[in-house]
Amino acid sequence: MDQQSDFRIVEFTPKYSEAFKRLNVEWITQHWELEAADEKTLDRPTEHVIDKGGAILIALHQNNPVGSVALIPYDNSTLELAKMAVSPEIQGKGIGLMLGEAALE
């Protein structure tokens, strides 16, 4: 059984770009349709999130990306919690909660 210590949250770096996109495309297409705005953000997360003053956090399980969340600037005083996704194989283990709490910090 996986233990909480097998998971950790790290800040996004470009090496996680592919995982960020994969996780979110999987989640979005399972529940909705992927829109052009989603594709822009997922194809260029540094440009559309980080460079605009936002942040992306990645959940790792034994050093493999299994979840993500983005904080996207909405205006000068508000961040939107967006692009939260957890790999289906690892859901139910508290990763979404860990990502949400880390984003609030």
N, C-alpha and C positions, 0 to 999 in steps of 0.2 A: 504494500500500500504506500502511496506517495505521502510524504510528510511535508508539512509547511516549510521546513528548512530546505527542501529540494527546489523551492521557488524563490525567485528574487525579482525585484523591479529595478530596471536600469533606464538611464536616459537614452533617447534615440541617438544613434549615429548612422551615417549613410549605409553601414554594413547591414542594418536592419530594414532597409527600404523594401526589399523583395518580400520579407516576412510581413511587414506592415500592410503591404498591398494584398498579399495572399490571404491573410487573416480577415481583412475587411471585405474583400470581394466575396469570400466564402460566406461570411455572415450576412452581408447585404443581399446577395442573390438568393439566399435561403428564405428571406422574409420579404424582400422588396425587389425593385428593379434598380440596377446600377445606373445612376444618372451621370450626365456630363460633368457636373460639379464634383461628384465623387471621384470620377476618373482623374480629373485635374489634380485634386489633392493627393490621391493615392499614387499617381505617376511621379509627382514632384513634391513630396512632403516637406523637404527642407525649404523650398521656395514658398510654398503655400501655407506652411504652419510656422516653422522655426524662424525663418527670416522676417516674419511679420510680428514677432514677439511672443509666439506661442510655444508650446512644448509638446513632445510626444514621449510617452513612457512605454516601455516594452517589458512584458512579463516573461521571464525565462524559467524553464523547468529543466534542470540538469544542463544548463547553458543553451537550451534550444528555445527560440522564440515561440511562445504559445498564446500570447495575448498582447493587446495594445490599447491605448487610450490617447487621445489628443486633446489639448487645450488650445482652442483656436480663438484668437482675439476677435471679439464681436464689435467692440467700440473701445474707447480709451480706458474704461473702468470695468469691462465685463469680458470674461472668457467663457466660451461655449465648450462644454464637455462633449466631445464628439469622437467618432471612429473608435468606439469601444468594442472590442471583439475578443473572444476567447475560443481557441481551437475546440471543436466538438469533443475530441478525445479526452480533453482535460476539464471540461465543464463540470460543475458541481463540487469543485475542490476549493472554492473561495477566491479564485483568481480575480474575478470581476470586482469583488469587494476590495481585495488588495490594491487593484489598479485605481479604483475610485478613491480609496483613502490616500493613496500616494498622490493622486492628482490634487486632492484638497490641500495637501501639505504644501 
